[in-house]
Amino acid sequence: MGGTLNRNQLNHFVSVEALTNEEVLSLIQRSEELKNGATPIRLHHEDKYAVNLFFENSTRTHKSFEMAETKLGMKVIDFEPSLSSLSKGESLYDTVLTLSAIGLDVAVIRHSSQDFYQELIDSPSITCSIINGGDGASQHPSQCLLDLMTIYEEFGYFENLKIAIVGDLTHSRVARSNMQMLKRLGATIFFSGPLEWYDDSFNQYGQNVPLDDLIDKVDVVMLLRVQHERHETYGNFSKTAYLNRYGLNEERERKMLDHAIIMHPAPVNRGVELQGSLVECARSRIVTQMTNGVYTRMAILEAVLEK
Ligand code: ASP
């Protein structure tokens, strides 16, 4: 794998599109080193302060950033949006301006507005690094990086891998980040799922194919959560009908190539995107994705701290 660590000195980490392939590969490499026990670049970051601002709910992203910050020795400042001046009408910009002014080095932010980070990184007054923990249905760069790490760990390359991204494509920031990067890294992308959750803008990244025509041909089946919070229904289907028509059940899993793996960014709707028994099955990497998330987030934090 190419890539040099020096290139990873980032001011902010807000979208994977902004990174070169070399930078992405170098961050994956660093994540693997950290997973294998490498010492963080600076042994202690106890003079560095992080704050995690989550305006949408989160378990994995929020807590694994907190784990990563703690493992790097950073100090994590507590911030609960509903108990802050945001509830008095203060804007996100003014909140981050304040946090930067009082000495925070890094702000990890998840927000429902697309590109919420732009005004923050454009501001000369905000000096802390901004990390995008997910902006609406737009991008989820740290999830993308941990997914890439998980695929790389499994196969050792991206070129010509066949990857199916399946489910609620329109509303998924994970899908958007992953289709862009995987295509750029040379993988062949296929999409599957209800047509009402498919957008013609995805055609530039891959082909839309029924899951039954794909299942015995792809190396990775990447399932997406049905995003209840961004729309009302399972489309025109009951949960079981969704699973049978678009999801991964045991019958389909048996048709997968021997070496093929299952991924899902989680939280999983068991019995909808995939049959509950498959979440921890031998070819599932869903738990590995969660573990890898800590190391990729350590690598991202190191990169912005070393800027
Ligand atoms: N946890 C991921 C996200 O925040 C995936 C999901 O929620 O479906 O986008």
Residues whose N, C-alpha, C, O or C-beta is under 5 A from the ligand:
A	BS01	LIG	G134 H140 V174 R225 P265 A266 P267
